[in-house]
Structure formats: structure tokens, C-alpha cells
Amino acid sequence: MPASSSKLSPPRFLDAGESAVVVEFGRAVDVALHDRVLALDAALGAAKIPGITETVPTYRSLMVRYEPRVLGRGDVVEQVRALLERAWPVSSSPSRRTVPVCFEPPYAEDLAEAAEKLGLEERRVVEIFAQATYRLYMYGFLPGYAYLGRLPKELQIPRREKPRSAVPPGAVLIAGEQVVIAGVASPTGWHMIGRTPLRVLDLERERPFIFDVGDEVAIEAIGAAAFEQ
């Protein structure tokens, strides 16, 4: 991560309603951009600025929610700019998590279809997918939906022309250059190539989400018997 923001492109400040500002660092899915998002998120957390109520990291931006009765929009932008002008905090080594995924029936409902579209054998799709390491960029769309990247180029595939029926929690989905592990059941236009027995979202846990944004995620292929256990 850079020691200073002086050599980096300045972010854009976008309004999100009347009580949030989005600090946008770029337009791409990029590790360097995401490092800037996480660095600002950490800096705001350490600063404990009265009136800032929440920060929400995404692929390329950080949403900063604030209490308008305490802070104005201009105050938030000024505070963020002041943090950006200082040395970036030293980033800690990301946690590495291994996620068991079953790529066998009935837990890989779209694997055969995805393999055919990609022009690969199913076995090769699994090999390529499991050999890569992914970064957790954000949670979004639905509760516990973990967005990871980047999917290897050999596996990048368009979304389905028509959304499929609901996938279960733990479904491992691919589309474009992204990977999602579903936190809750939902219809989707993505391809379900496997499923993990891990519960990404569990409201009964002290920490409901199993991953932290910025974590590195490795894949371990398991059989159907191991999944059921």
C-alpha cells in the first residue's frame, strides 16, 4: 500500500441520500483500489469521529454514513480529505480462510451447463476454480452475500439469459469475473457450480458474518459424503 495518497488519483465524493457520502476511488475491480478502500475504512474507525455512524466498504468505494444533526456533508468530506492527506495506516496481513466446497451432485446444479458454455470438462472447471485464491471484496445485494474476486479468466462466463430458481444458502456462484457465496436463498442469474456447508451468515453467532472484508479465501474441494457430514 502506498505510504501517502499524494501519488494517487483523488477520490470522488458522491451523495447517497441525505446522510451518506460515497468515497469512490475508481471504476474497476482492482486490489490496489480495494486496499485504498480498506485503508480509509481503518483510518475512519481509528479516528472515531463524532457523528459518523457507519462505514460500508465495496469493491472500489467506501460509503460513510453520518448523523446530519451532528455533521454536515461538507464536514464529512473535510474529515475524509484530512485523513487521505496523512500517511496511510499500515495494513495488517489479511486472514486466510479455507472454504470446503462440494462440486458433486446434487450440490453443483449448474456445473455441467457452465462447463459446456466454457468449453471445458467439468473436472477442469473445478481444478481451475480450486487452484485460485480469492479476496473478499464486499458483502452486498442480500444479507450475507459474500462477493469474491477475481475469477480466473478461463472461467469468466456471462450471466444466464434467464434467472434460475432459488439457490440455497452456501451456493457458490460465478458470473463475469466475480464469485459469490450465497448467505441466504434467492433466485439468481449466476451459475451455481458448487455449495459449501459453511454458514456464511448466522444471526445466532456473536459475529454473524463468517468472513471479514479483505480476507483471502482458498477453496478445498470435498465430496458429497463430506458435505452431508
N, C-alpha and C positions, 0 to 999 in steps of 0.2 A: 504494500500500500504506500502511496506517496507520502512524504513527510509533510507536505504542505499542499494546499489547494490552489496555490498561485499558478501552477503549470497546467491546471485542468480547466476544461471549459466550464464557465459559470452555469449554475443550475437555473432552471425556470421556476417561477413561483406561480402556481395555478390555484385559483379558488375552488373549493369543494363545498358548496353551500356557504352558510354564514358563520361557520365555526370550525373550519378546517382549511389548511393550506397544504397543497401537494408540492413538494420539492422534487422536481424532475431533473435527473442527471443526464438523461439520454433517451434514445428511442430503440435500443437494441437489447436483446438478452445477452448480457456480457458480464463475465466475472468481475472485471475491473469496475464497471458501473455499480454492480451489486456490492462490491467492497465499500464504495463510497456511501451507498445507502446504509449499510451496517455501521460504518464509522460515525455517520451523523446520528443514527439511532442511539448508539452508545454514548456519544457526546451529550445528547439531549437528556438521556437517562441520568448521566452523572451530574449534569448541571442542575437538575431539579428546579426548573423554572416555574414559579407560581403561575397558575393559570393554564399551563399545558397539561392536558388530561390524558392524552394517549398518543402513541405513535404507531403507525401501521406500515411496515416495510413491504415493498413489492419488488419485482424484477429490477426496476430502474428508477424508482421514486420512493419517497417517504411521505406518507400523509401525517400531518401534525394537527391533531385536534386540540382546540383551546376553548376556554370559557370566555365568551365575549364581554362578560361583565367585569372580568379581571384584566384581560389583554385585548388589545385591538389587533387587527390584521397586520398593520404596519409594525407593531411591537414584535409580533411573532417573526416577521421577515427580518427585522433588525437583529433579533436574538440569534436567528439561524445564521445570518451572514457573519455575525461576530464569531460564532463557533467555526464557521468554514475558513475564516482567516487565520485561525490558530493552527498549531501543529495537530495533525490527526492523532487520535489515541492509538496506541499500539494494539493491533488486533491479536486476540488470543487464537491459538490453534483450534480450528473447528473440531467439534466432536464427530467421531466417525461411528455410524450405526450400520449394522448388517441386518438386512431385511430378508427373511425367508419368503420365497415366492414359489407357488406351485404353478407349473406350466402344463399340467396334465388335465385331461377331462375329469370332472366337469368344471374345472376352475379356470379354464383358458378358452372361453367360448368363442372368441374371435381370432384365435391364433392362426388357424388354418386359412381363414379368409385374408388376414393381414399378410401371411407368408406368400400366398398366391399373388396378391397385389404387388408385393415387393420383389417377386421373382426369386424367392429364397425357399429353401427347405425349412420346415418348422424347427428342426433341430438347430439349424444355423441361426435363425432368429433368436432363439433362446441363448445360444452361445454368445452372440454379439451383445445382446442386452445385458447378460450377466457379467460380462467382462468389463463393462464400463463402470465408472464411479460418477455419481450424480451429486449435485448440490441442491439442497432445499432452498428455493428462492423465496417462496411465499406460501401462505395459506389464502384461499380465496374461493369465490363463487358460492360454495356451500360450506357449512361448518366442517372443519377438519380436512377439507380437500387440500392435500399437500402437492404443490407444484414443484417438480424437479427438472433439472436440465444438466447438460444438453444431451438429447438423444443422439446416438451415433448416426452419421449421415446415411449409412446403409439401411437404417430402419425408419427414416423420416417418411411419413405417409400422410396424405391428406385425410381430413375428417370424412366420415361416412356421408354419403349423399343424403341418407335419411337417418335420423336418430334411431338408436336401437332401444329395446325395452330396458327397464331399470337394471343397473348393475348393483351388486351387493356391496356393503362396506368391505374395504380391503381390496377391492378390484384394482388391478394395475392396468392403467390405460395409457395409450400412446396416440399422439396426433401431432403433425408438424414436427417440430424439434423438441417437443415437450413430453414429459411423463407426469401422470397424476396417480396418486394413491388415494382412492376414494375414502372419505371419512364416514359418509352416510350413503344410503341407497338413493339412486337418482337415474333417470333416463340420460343418455349421453350420445353425442355424435362421435365419440372417440372409440378406439378399438380396445377391447379387453383381452389382453394376451396372457393374463395370469391373475393370481389372487394371493394375498398374504393373510395368514391367520392373525397377524398383529392388529390390534385395535388402534388405529391412528388417533381416534377421538373417543374418550371415555370420560364422561362428566362426573363419574364417581371417583376418579383419581384426583389426587391433590394437584397434579399437573395434567390437565385434560388432554393436551396435545403431546404425542409421543416424541415429536421432533422439535428442535429449535431452528428458526430460520438461520441459514448459514451452515447447517450440519452437512457433512459428507455422508452419502448413503451408498453402501455396497449391496449387491444382490447375491443371495445364496439360493440356488435352485433346489427345491425339495420335491419329494413325491407326494402323491395323494394320500398315502397312508400317514406320512409325517404331518401333513396338513390337518388331517382328521384328529390326530392325537393332540 
